[in-house]
């Protein structure tokens, strides 16, 4: 889903059982796509993103994160937001200066692009879900090339909804694209007086 075929950017696939819940799929730019779904207790907005990598110009990175900030800010507060994708930054294992946004679990050292992710999340009152769970290294590393390992793929939700996130993990032996491991988040939703688990890959 998400429009015309292209060789870069982001796409999204929806399990057949959730297709009738889709309201819209809109591509805002090469690096940002939004899926809106109707659940019985509200609306869910899934923003799939692909941030400029470390070799890109600073103004391109700044433009991307300004776009993300604006799009999330425009979503009504009573709707849930899941921001997910390759954000091309390392938030690291330490939550110093970002205790509300970073849960204290992570991998490696923070870099400048990771600080940009944290600053955006801070400004929007979001939390990086993978930092909320203690995991082995194999379930934290999302990118592996030879001896180089890092975490650049994340899922992020609003602070008030973090209790609905029951697990975030990397599937070590599954590559979704070359060198990138599959990142999975499980979220519980109360729909039609029943709890259902939505898994975002």
Protein Blocks (a to p, Z undefined) as FASTA:
>chain_A
ZZjadfehjdddddfklmmmpmbdcdfbfkbccdddddfkbccdddddddddfkbcfklm
mmmmmmmmmmmmmpcfkbccddedjehiaebjbfghilmmpgoiaehjddfklmmmmmmm
mmnopacfklmpccdfklmbmbdehjbccdfbdcdddfklmmmpnbdcddfklcfbghia
cddddddddeehiacddddZZ
